[in-house]
Amino acid sequence: MPLGVIAALFRYPVKSMAAEPLSVAELGFHGLRGDRRLAFHRLDVDHGRPWLSASRMPELVRYVPTYKEPDSELPTHVRTPAGADMPVFGDELAAEVRQLCGVPVRMMQLSHGMFDDANLSVISTATVGEIGRLAGLALDIRRFRPNLVLRLDAPAAFQEDAWLGSLLSFGEGPAAPVVAITQHDIRCSMVNLDPETAASSPSVQKAIVQSNQNRAGAYGAIIRGGTLTPGLQVFLHPHLAAV
């Protein structure tokens, strides 16, 4: 059944740094090409998830990955909140981040990315709008760190919960990209952070907890890769055999 359209696409070249809006994205089995391939490794942690995130250093969301080499999949530099342009693997950037977060860090690169629970996240504009209404704020959708933002034909908040176990396909034809919706997106304090200022508004996560058990959006696994663009129609398939 037709579900809606892709309203926006984002990737996050460096984990917890600023979002990069995309006019076209290549979807592979490890998520969007170039998504979260870099992260600061906390050298005081050697197990579990040792990556520095904005939950420890909120200012990280204001650091912007940039590209100085044409067609590079990975950023070459990072623009700091103060406007300095630093090489992404440079000692200067690592030293500044260490001073702000209080622990030694080193930039790391992994071919398959550094994700928390899954390698693709989806949320609808209806869900974000309802959370904003409950929190009393006009919310920038980048707070939610989505890869795919969907505009639904029949908008209803938290509709993503009903998609678990279903498939989403993008566009028509036998080569259309397909994603299986596998789990709820359980939210952390990052949704409280304004992506422009890093100011925290705890009312955002509070609204999600009180209205939907701290769930907002969903995670997916890639069944068939391909090219995604804003405006592409999205179809919901309730069963695996439907595609």
Buried (B, 14 or more C-beta within 10 A) or exposed (E): EEBBBBBBBBBBBBBBBBBBEBEEBBBBEBBBBBBBBBBBBBBEEEEEEBBBBBEBBBBBBBBBBBBEEEEEEBBBBBBBBEEEEBBBBEEEBBEBBBEBBEBBBBBBEBEEBBBBEBBBBBBBBBBBBBBBBBBEBEBBBBBBBBBBBBBBEEBEBBBBBEBBEBBBBBBEEEEBBBBBBBEBBBBBBBBBBBBEEBEBBEBBBBBBEEBBEBBBBBBBBBBBBBBBBBEBBBBBBEEEEEB
